Amino acid sequence: MSNLVLMIGVAMLVLNPGISAEPITIRVVDGRNGHPITDEKLQLWFNSQSGNALSISTNKQGVAKVDAPAGAALLLFTNLYVDCRYSKQTGPERPTYPVSDIVRSGVLGANTCGTVKLSPRPGELIFFVRPEHWWEGMKH
């Protein structure tokens, strides 16, 4: 299904030259130690969490690539890992990331899981996660 959504999106860009796409790199990193998160499926929406998510997978370097509509904002969720953007203190807020900010200077997501220091490149979003603790898995 996600390949169909991606193909439709690409077709819309080709058929409508008024819409431009920006290549975005999403680097998924373990917020505790900085190691890449491989083979993780991310759910991605543009501007709001409505309709079906675009499902993209990270490669062996923990990187996923997507062409995002210019002027949009990314809304991102993980599948198998715990999101490091929030904690009990900060609450469950899930921010959006403006494509223009990612393209211009790169964006570093919040990391409440550790003190890993990384610097994004223009066109890159660094997204921190951690493995789920065994007791968190029991809550499902």
C-alpha positions in Angstrom: 0.0 0.0 0.0 2.8 2.5 0.9 4.4 1.9 -2.5 1.1 2.8 -4.2 0.8 6.0 -2.1 4.4 6.9 -3.0 3.8 6.3 -6.7 0.6 8.4 -6.7 2.6 11.2 -5.0 5.3 11.1 -7.5 2.8 11.0 -10.4 1.1 14.1 -8.9 4.4 15.9 -8.8 5.2 15.0 -12.4 1.7 15.8 -13.8 1.4 19.1 -11.8 4.6 21.2 -12.3 3.2 23.8 -9.8 4.0 21.4 -7.0 7.6 20.9 -6.0 9.2 18.3 -3.9 12.2 18.5 -1.6 14.4 15.5 -1.0 14.6 14.9 2.8 16.8 12.5 4.7 15.6 11.1 8.0 18.3 9.7 10.2 17.0 7.5 13.0 19.4 7.2 15.9 19.3 5.5 19.3 19.1 8.5 21.7 21.1 6.7 24.4 24.2 5.8 22.4 24.0 7.3 18.9 23.8 4.0 17.0 21.8 3.9 13.8 18.4 2.2 14.0 18.1 -0.1 11.1 15.1 -1.7 9.5 12.6 0.5 11.4 9.4 1.4 9.7 8.4 5.1 10.2 4.9 6.4 9.7 4.9 9.8 8.0 2.2 12.4 7.3 2.5 15.8 5.6 0.9 18.7 7.5 -1.5 16.7 9.7 -2.2 13.2 10.9 -5.1 12.4 8.6 -5.6 9.6 6.2 -3.1 6.8 5.7 0.5 7.4 6.7 3.3 6.9 4.3 5.4 4.0 5.6 9.1 4.3 5.0 11.9 2.1 6.2 15.4 2.9 7.4 18.4 1.2 5.7 21.5 -0.3 7.3 22.8 3.2 8.2 19.5 4.1 9.9 18.5 6.4 7.0 15.2 6.8 5.2 14.7 9.1 2.3 11.5 10.8 1.1 10.5 13.6 -1.3 8.4 16.0 0.7 6.1 18.7 -0.7 7.7 22.1 -0.5 6.0 24.2 2.2 4.7 21.1 4.1 5.6 20.0 7.6 6.5 16.4 8.5 4.7 14.5 11.3 6.6 11.4 12.2 5.9 8.3 14.3 7.9 5.2 15.0 6.8 1.6 14.8 8.9 -0.6 17.1 10.8 2.0 19.1 10.0 4.5 21.8 10.1 8.1 20.6 12.7 10.2 22.5 10.9 13.5 21.9 8.9 13.5 25.0 9.0 12.2 28.6 6.6 12.2 31.6 7.9 15.8 32.3 7.5 17.1 28.7 4.3 15.3 27.8 3.2 13.5 24.7 3.5 16.4 22.3 4.6 15.3 18.8 5.9 18.2 16.9 5.9 18.8 13.2 9.0 19.6 11.3 8.8 22.3 8.6 10.3 21.0 5.3 11.8 24.5 4.7 13.7 24.3 8.0 15.0 20.8 7.2 16.1 21.8 3.7 17.7 25.1 4.9 19.7 24.0 7.9 18.7 20.5 9.0 16.7 19.8 12.1 17.8 17.9 15.3 14.8 16.3 17.1 14.5 16.4 20.9 16.3 13.7 22.8 15.0 13.0 26.3 16.6 9.5 26.2 20.3 10.5 26.5 23.0 13.1 25.8 24.0 12.1 22.3 25.5 15.1 20.4 24.9 15.2 16.7 24.6 18.0 14.1 22.2 17.7 11.2 23.2 18.6 7.7 20.9 20.7 5.4 18.2 18.4 4.1 18.5 16.1 7.1 16.2 15.4 10.1 17.8 13.5 13.0 15.2 11.6 14.9 16.0 10.0 18.3 14.4 6.8 19.6 15.2 3.9 22.0 14.2 0.3 22.3 11.2 -0.5 24.3 11.8 -1.8 27.8 10.3 -5.2 28.5 7.7 -3.9 30.9 6.5 -1.3 28.3 5.8 -4.2 25.9 3.5 -5.8 28.6 1.2 -2.7 28.5 0.0 -3.4 24.9 
